[in-house]
């Protein structure tokens, strides 16, 4: 996916749901097919939304394992929005500005 969204509306069109976010992460992390994080086998089966199973060692792993999204409780769409917001601002972003733009209750949520 080489299209860069020019605004929030285009961003939301590109990523209308969590499935689209997971698919995008799969494309970035596995451009030539996924590889097992345990045994390096490329004999991988997709078993769910962003979930894969190694056919050799039977290890299940997620496309977000080992990324900054690994332990998040927030939707990927919110993270993608936050990342887009930060990189699209010419003069930087304050934590308070980001909190307000995304409708977050506090910095820690
Ligand atoms: Zn494996």
Backbone and ligand atoms as CSV (ligand in chain L), in Angstrom:
chain,resi,resn,atom,element,x,y,z
A,1,UNK,N,N,0.853,-1.177,0.000
A,1,UNK,CA,C,0.000,0.000,0.000
A,1,UNK,C,C,0.893,1.234,0.000
A,2,UNK,N,N,0.940,1.917,-1.117
A,2,UNK,CA,C,1.837,3.063,-1.215
A,2,UNK,C,C,1.101,4.385,-1.150
A,3,UNK,N,N,-0.204,4.354,-0.973
A,3,UNK,CA,C,-0.984,5.576,-0.899
A,3,UNK,C,C,-0.869,6.170,0.494
A,4,UNK,N,N,-0.513,7.440,0.554
A,4,UNK,CA,C,-0.413,8.106,1.847
A,4,UNK,C,C,-1.634,9.010,2.030
A,5,UNK,N,N,-2.386,8.820,3.103
A,5,UNK,CA,C,-3.600,9.632,3.308
A,5,UNK,C,C,-3.262,11.098,3.567
A,6,UNK,N,N,-3.987,11.986,2.864
A,6,UNK,CA,C,-3.737,13.422,3.012
A,6,UNK,C,C,-4.497,14.027,4.183
A,7,UNK,N,N,-5.523,13.324,4.637
A,7,UNK,CA,C,-6.323,13.841,5.744
A,7,UNK,C,C,-6.953,12.675,6.503
A,8,UNK,N,N,-7.625,13.006,7.596
A,8,UNK,CA,C,-8.204,11.959,8.450
A,8,UNK,C,C,-9.258,11.151,7.687
A,9,UNK,N,N,-10.030,11.825,6.833
A,9,UNK,CA,C,-11.067,11.112,6.086
A,9,UNK,C,C,-10.433,10.038,5.192
A,10,UNK,N,N,-9.333,10.388,4.519
A,10,UNK,CA,C,-8.662,9.398,3.668
A,10,UNK,C,C,-8.051,8.283,4.514
A,11,UNK,N,N,-7.516,8.648,5.671
A,11,UNK,CA,C,-6.953,7.639,6.583
A,11,UNK,C,C,-8.028,6.637,7.001
A,12,UNK,N,N,-9.186,7.141,7.375
A,12,UNK,CA,C,-10.273,6.269,7.818
A,12,UNK,C,C,-10.820,5.437,6.656
A,13,UNK,N,N,-10.760,5.992,5.423
A,13,UNK,CA,C,-11.173,5.211,4.254
A,13,UNK,C,C,-10.207,4.049,4.007
A,14,UNK,N,N,-8.898,4.314,4.222
A,14,UNK,CA,C,-7.891,3.266,4.009
A,14,UNK,C,C,-7.982,2.182,5.075
A,15,UNK,N,N,-8.352,2.604,6.292
A,15,UNK,CA,C,-8.420,1.669,7.419
A,15,UNK,C,C,-9.797,1.743,8.068
A,16,UNK,N,N,-10.810,1.193,7.402
A,16,UNK,CA,C,-12.179,1.306,7.907
A,16,UNK,C,C,-12.473,0.440,9.121
A,17,UNK,N,N,-11.587,-0.536,9.414
A,17,UNK,CA,C,-11.844,-1.433,10.545
A,17,UNK,C,C,-10.521,-2.067,11.003
A,18,UNK,N,N,-10.597,-2.837,12.076
A,18,UNK,CA,C,-9.403,-3.479,12.618
A,18,UNK,C,C,-8.790,-4.471,11.630
A,19,UNK,N,N,-9.652,-5.127,10.871
A,19,UNK,CA,C,-9.179,-6.108,9.886
A,19,UNK,C,C,-8.246,-5.443,8.874
A,20,UNK,N,N,-8.609,-4.251,8.413
A,20,UNK,CA,C,-7.778,-3.527,7.447
A,20,UNK,C,C,-6.436,-3.161,8.068
A,21,UNK,N,N,-6.431,-2.794,9.335
A,21,UNK,CA,C,-5.185,-2.455,10.030
A,21,UNK,C,C,-4.297,-3.690,10.148
A,22,UNK,N,N,-4.891,-4.810,10.532
A,22,UNK,CA,C,-4.131,-6.051,10.664
A,22,UNK,C,C,-3.577,-6.494,9.314
A,23,UNK,N,N,-4.378,-6.346,8.272
A,23,UNK,CA,C,-3.924,-6.725,6.931
A,23,UNK,C,C,-2.745,-5.848,6.503
A,24,UNK,N,N,-2.817,-4.569,6.810
A,24,UNK,CA,C,-1.718,-3.650,6.477
A,24,UNK,C,C,-0.443,-4.048,7.221
A,25,UNK,N,N,-0.579,-4.364,8.503
A,25,UNK,CA,C,0.589,-4.790,9.280
A,25,UNK,C,C,1.162,-6.098,8.728
A,26,UNK,N,N,0.284,-6.984,8.269
A,26,UNK,CA,C,0.750,-8.239,7.668
A,26,UNK,C,C,1.570,-7.966,6.412
A,27,UNK,N,N,1.105,-7.024,5.611
A,27,UNK,CA,C,1.821,-6.684,4.368
A,27,UNK,C,C,3.194,-6.101,4.690
A,28,UNK,N,N,3.249,-5.252,5.704
A,28,UNK,CA,C,4.522,-4.622,6.079
A,28,UNK,C,C,5.481,-5.643,6.694
A,29,UNK,N,N,4.954,-6.461,7.599
A,29,UNK,CA,C,5.822,-7.405,8.321
A,29,UNK,C,C,6.180,-8.635,7.498
A,30,UNK,N,N,5.326,-9.004,6.576
A,30,UNK,CA,C,5.542,-10.239,5.807
A,30,UNK,C,C,5.384,-9.963,4.316
A,31,UNK,N,N,6.227,-9.110,3.753
A,31,UNK,CA,C,6.039,-8.777,2.332
A,31,UNK,C,C,6.222,-9.983,1.411
A,32,UNK,N,N,6.987,-10.961,1.847
A,32,UNK,CA,C,7.213,-12.164,1.035
A,32,UNK,C,C,6.626,-13.404,1.701
A,33,UNK,N,N,5.615,-13.205,2.528
A,33,UNK,CA,C,5.021,-14.311,3.262
A,33,UNK,C,C,5.564,-14.352,4.671
A,34,UNK,N,N,4.722,-14.723,5.611
A,34,UNK,CA,C,5.146,-14.737,7.009
A,34,UNK,C,C,6.115,-15.869,7.299
A,35,UNK,N,N,6.896,-15.624,8.306
A,35,UNK,CA,C,7.891,-16.587,8.761
A,35,UNK,C,C,7.645,-16.841,10.235
A,36,UNK,N,N,7.770,-18.095,10.662
A,36,UNK,CA,C,7.551,-18.436,12.057
A,36,UNK,C,C,8.563,-17.702,12.936
A,37,UNK,N,N,8.054,-17.089,14.015
A,37,UNK,CA,C,8.942,-16.348,14.913
A,37,UNK,C,C,9.736,-17.295,15.812
A,38,UNK,N,N,9.348,-18.572,15.830
A,38,UNK,CA,C,10.037,-19.543,16.678
A,38,UNK,C,C,11.058,-20.385,15.889
A,39,UNK,N,N,10.657,-20.925,14.729
A,39,UNK,CA,C,11.554,-21.849,14.003
A,39,UNK,C,C,11.958,-21.346,12.621
A,40,UNK,N,N,11.494,-20.150,12.228
A,40,UNK,CA,C,11.820,-19.536,10.937
A,40,UNK,C,C,11.211,-20.237,9.731
A,41,UNK,N,N,10.347,-21.205,9.941
A,41,UNK,CA,C,9.687,-21.863,8.815
A,41,UNK,C,C,8.785,-20.867,8.088
A,42,UNK,N,N,8.674,-21.043,6.778
A,42,UNK,CA,C,7.749,-20.207,6.006
A,42,UNK,C,C,6.482,-20.983,5.653
A,43,UNK,N,N,6.330,-22.144,6.269
A,43,UNK,CA,C,5.125,-22.947,6.088
A,43,UNK,C,C,4.103,-22.481,7.126
A,44,UNK,N,N,3.414,-21.398,6.803
A,44,UNK,CA,C,2.538,-20.704,7.745
A,44,UNK,C,C,1.112,-20.719,7.229
A,45,UNK,N,N,0.187,-20.888,8.136
A,45,UNK,CA,C,-1.237,-20.864,7.802
A,45,UNK,C,C,-1.895,-19.712,8.547
A,46,UNK,N,N,-2.693,-18.913,7.840
A,46,UNK,CA,C,-3.449,-17.843,8.490
A,46,UNK,C,C,-4.650,-18.480,9.162
A,47,UNK,N,N,-4.804,-18.261,10.471
A,47,UNK,CA,C,-5.889,-18.924,11.207
A,47,UNK,C,C,-6.924,-17.950,11.746
A,48,UNK,N,N,-6.697,-16.651,11.558
A,48,UNK,CA,C,-7.663,-15.688,12.048
A,48,UNK,C,C,-7.197,-14.278,11.758
A,49,UNK,N,N,-7.907,-13.322,12.345
A,49,UNK,CA,C,-7.572,-11.913,12.124
A,49,UNK,C,C,-6.175,-11.621,12.660
A,50,UNK,N,N,-5.210,-11.546,11.779
A,50,UNK,CA,C,-3.841,-11.251,12.168
A,50,UNK,C,C,-3.155,-12.378,12.903
A,51,UNK,N,N,-3.762,-13.560,12.896
A,51,UNK,CA,C,-3.197,-14.711,13.597
A,51,UNK,C,C,-2.698,-15.753,12.604
A,52,UNK,N,N,-1.541,-16.340,12.932
A,52,UNK,CA,C,-0.913,-17.318,12.052
A,52,UNK,C,C,-0.482,-18.528,12.870
A,53,UNK,N,N,-0.414,-19.690,12.186
A,53,UNK,CA,C,0.064,-20.909,12.831
A,53,UNK,C,C,1.160,-21.527,11.962
A,54,UNK,N,N,2.286,-21.794,12.625
A,54,UNK,CA,C,3.382,-22.463,11.942
A,54,UNK,C,C,2.984,-23.922,11.740
A,55,UNK,N,N,3.080,-24.392,10.519
A,55,UNK,CA,C,2.716,-25.779,10.212
A,55,UNK,C,C,3.808,-26.775,10.611
A,56,UNK,N,N,4.989,-26.260,10.946
A,56,UNK,CA,C,6.100,-27.121,11.335
A,56,UNK,C,C,6.110,-27.332,12.849
A,57,UNK,N,N,6.167,-26.236,13.619
A,57,UNK,CA,C,6.258,-26.386,15.078
A,57,UNK,C,C,4.929,-26.103,15.782
A,58,UNK,N,N,3.902,-25.776,15.005
A,58,UNK,CA,C,2.534,-25.541,15.508
A,58,UNK,C,C,2.418,-24.318,16.425
A,59,UNK,N,N,3.385,-23.431,16.354
A,59,UNK,CA,C,3.350,-22.218,17.178
A,59,UNK,C,C,2.391,-21.207,16.557
A,60,UNK,N,N,1.527,-20.625,17.391
A,60,UNK,CA,C,0.606,-19.588,16.951
A,60,UNK,C,C,1.187,-18.225,17.302
A,61,UNK,N,N,1.091,-17.304,16.360
A,61,UNK,CA,C,1.586,-15.954,16.639
A,61,UNK,C,C,0.733,-14.923,15.920
A,62,UNK,N,N,0.808,-13.705,16.438
A,62,UNK,CA,C,0.034,-12.601,15.915
A,62,UNK,C,C,0.934,-11.667,15.118
A,63,UNK,N,N,0.348,-11.003,14.156
A,63,UNK,CA,C,1.105,-10.057,13.358
A,63,UNK,C,C,1.563,-8.864,14.202
A,64,UNK,N,N,0.925,-8.628,15.339
A,64,UNK,CA,C,1.345,-7.504,16.179
A,64,UNK,C,C,2.355,-7.923,17.246
A,65,UNK,N,N,2.688,-9.213,17.324
A,65,UNK,CA,C,3.687,-9.668,18.301
A,65,UNK,C,C,5.026,-9.003,18.010
A,66,UNK,N,N,5.619,-8.444,19.053
A,66,UNK,CA,C,6.924,-7.807,18.896
A,66,UNK,C,C,6.853,-6.391,18.363
A,67,UNK,N,N,5.641,-5.865,18.209
A,67,UNK,CA,C,5.498,-4.470,17.763
A,67,UNK,C,C,5.035,-3.621,18.935
A,68,UNK,N,N,4.999,-2.307,18.739
A,68,UNK,CA,C,4.531,-1.448,19.819
A,68,UNK,C,C,3.051,-1.658,20.111
A,69,UNK,N,N,2.355,-2.360,19.227
A,69,UNK,CA,C,0.934,-2.619,19.432
A,69,UNK,C,C,0.661,-3.879,20.249
A,70,UNK,N,N,1.683,-4.622,20.588
A,70,UNK,CA,C,1.532,-5.951,21.179
A,70,UNK,C,C,0.614,-6.007,22.393
A,71,UNK,N,N,0.797,-5.135,23.347
A,71,UNK,CA,C,0.019,-5.223,24.586
A,71,UNK,C,C,-1.034,-4.127,24.708
A,72,UNK,N,N,-1.380,-3.538,23.600
A,72,UNK,CA,C,-2.332,-2.434,23.665
A,72,UNK,C,C,-3.755,-2.930,23.938
A,73,UNK,N,N,-4.502,-2.091,24.591
A,73,UNK,CA,C,-5.919,-2.348,24.808
A,73,UNK,C,C,-6.769,-1.435,23.935
A,74,UNK,N,N,-6.090,-0.600,23.159
A,74,UNK,CA,C,-6.784,0.317,22.252
A,74,UNK,C,C,-6.848,-0.281,20.859
A,75,UNK,N,N,-7.864,0.098,20.089
A,75,UNK,CA,C,-7.979,-0.406,18.712
A,75,UNK,C,C,-6.805,0.061,17.848
A,76,UNK,N,N,-6.417,-0.762,16.899
A,76,UNK,CA,C,-5.347,-0.380,15.973
A,76,UNK,C,C,-5.716,0.871,15.195
A,77,UNK,N,N,-6.985,1.001,14.879
A,77,UNK,CA,C,-7.424,2.209,14.148
A,77,UNK,C,C,-7.074,3.463,14.921
A,78,UNK,N,N,-7.207,3.439,16.235
A,78,UNK,CA,C,-6.863,4.597,17.060
A,78,UNK,C,C,-5.355,4.856,17.018
A,79,UNK,N,N,-4.568,3.776,17.089
A,79,UNK,CA,C,-3.113,3.916,16.993
A,79,UNK,C,C,-2.707,4.479,15.636
A,80,UNK,N,N,-3.294,3.950,14.570
A,80,UNK,CA,C,-2.966,4.439,13.227
A,80,UNK,C,C,-3.323,5.916,13.117
A,81,UNK,N,N,-4.456,6.302,13.689
A,81,UNK,CA,C,-4.869,7.693,13.678
A,81,UNK,C,C,-3.851,8.548,14.440
A,82,UNK,N,N,-3.425,8.068,15.608
A,82,UNK,CA,C,-2.452,8.814,16.417
A,82,UNK,C,C,-1.134,8.974,15.665
A,83,UNK,N,N,-0.667,7.913,15.038
A,83,UNK,CA,C,0.596,7.976,14.294
A,83,UNK,C,C,0.473,8.945,13.124
A,84,UNK,N,N,-0.637,8.832,12.396
A,84,UNK,CA,C,-0.839,9.752,11.273
A,84,UNK,C,C,-0.882,11.191,11.780
A,85,UNK,N,N,-1.583,11.434,12.874
A,85,UNK,CA,C,-1.709,12.784,13.424
A,85,UNK,C,C,-0.335,13.346,13.793
A,86,UNK,N,N,0.486,12.540,14.440
A,86,UNK,CA,C,1.814,13.004,14.870
A,86,UNK,C,C,2.698,13.327,13.666
A,87,UNK,N,N,2.744,12.440,12.685
A,87,UNK,CA,C,3.652,12.674,11.552
A,87,UNK,C,C,3.120,13.722,10.577
A,88,UNK,N,N,1.843,14.054,10.653
A,88,UNK,CA,C,1.288,15.029,9.718
A,88,UNK,C,C,1.385,16.462,10.222
A,89,UNK,N,N,1.785,16.647,11.466
A,89,UNK,CA,C,1.887,17.996,12.026
A,89,UNK,C,C,3.297,18.545,11.810
A,90,UNK,N,N,3.383,19.707,11.167
A,90,UNK,CA,C,4.686,20.282,10.830
A,90,UNK,C,C,5.470,20.720,12.060
A,91,UNK,N,N,4.764,21.199,13.062
A,91,UNK,CA,C,5.447,21.777,14.219
A,91,UNK,C,C,5.362,20.909,15.469
A,92,UNK,N,N,5.177,19.641,15.281
A,92,UNK,CA,C,5.121,18.748,16.430
A,92,UNK,C,C,3.753,18.714,17.069
A,93,UNK,N,N,3.624,17.839,18.020
A,93,UNK,CA,C,2.333,17.609,18.670
A,93,UNK,C,C,2.554,17.519,20.174
A,94,UNK,N,N,1.693,18.182,20.909
A,94,UNK,CA,C,1.755,18.046,22.365
A,94,UNK,C,C,0.925,16.837,22.785
A,95,UNK,N,N,1.246,16.302,23.930
A,95,UNK,CA,C,0.471,15.174,24.450
A,95,UNK,C,C,-0.984,15.587,24.653
A,96,UNK,N,N,-1.187,16.816,25.121
A,96,UNK,CA,C,-2.550,17.306,25.335
A,96,UNK,C,C,-3.294,17.436,24.000
A,97,UNK,N,N,-2.586,17.941,22.965
A,97,UNK,CA,C,-3.204,18.062,21.641
A,97,UNK,C,C,-3.605,16.709,21.090
A,98,UNK,N,N,-2.741,15.731,21.260
A,98,UNK,CA,C,-3.040,14.377,20.790
A,98,UNK,C,C,-4.209,13.785,21.570
A,99,UNK,N,N,-4.205,14.022,22.869
A,99,UNK,CA,C,-5.292,13.525,23.714
A,99,UNK,C,C,-6.630,14.076,23.246
A,100,UNK,N,N,-6.663,15.371,22.952
A,100,UNK,CA,C,-7.911,16.006,22.517
A,100,UNK,C,C,-8.322,15.534,21.126
A,101,UNK,N,N,-7.343,15.432,20.209
A,101,UNK,CA,C,-7.647,15.034,18.835
A,101,UNK,C,C,-8.235,13.632,18.763
A,102,UNK,N,N,-7.768,12.763,19.651
A,102,UNK,CA,C,-8.217,11.367,19.614
A,102,UNK,C,C,-9.330,11.074,20.611
A,103,UNK,N,N,-9.681,12.080,21.414
A,103,UNK,CA,C,-10.759,11.870,22.368
A,103,UNK,C,C,-10.398,10.929,23.489
A,104,UNK,N,N,-9.119,10.924,23.877
A,104,UNK,CA,C,-8.680,10.032,24.961
A,104,UNK,C,C,-8.983,10.661,26.307
A,105,UNK,N,N,-9.256,9.804,27.281
A,105,UNK,CA,C,-9.597,10.279,28.605
A,105,UNK,C,C,-8.402,10.768,29.393
A,106,UNK,N,N,-7.249,10.142,29.195
A,106,UNK,CA,C,-6.050,10.561,29.895
A,106,UNK,C,C,-4.840,10.081,29.108
A,107,UNK,N,N,-3.650,10.518,29.501
A,107,UNK,CA,C,-2.442,10.085,28.796
A,107,UNK,C,C,-2.255,8.576,28.887
A,108,UNK,N,N,-2.650,8.004,30.029
A,108,UNK,CA,C,-2.351,6.598,30.261
A,108,UNK,C,C,-3.344,5.637,29.633
A,109,UNK,N,N,-4.490,6.133,29.214
A,109,UNK,CA,C,-5.499,5.240,28.629
A,109,UNK,C,C,-5.166,4.993,27.193
L,1,ZN,ZN,ZN,7.593,-22.721,13.659
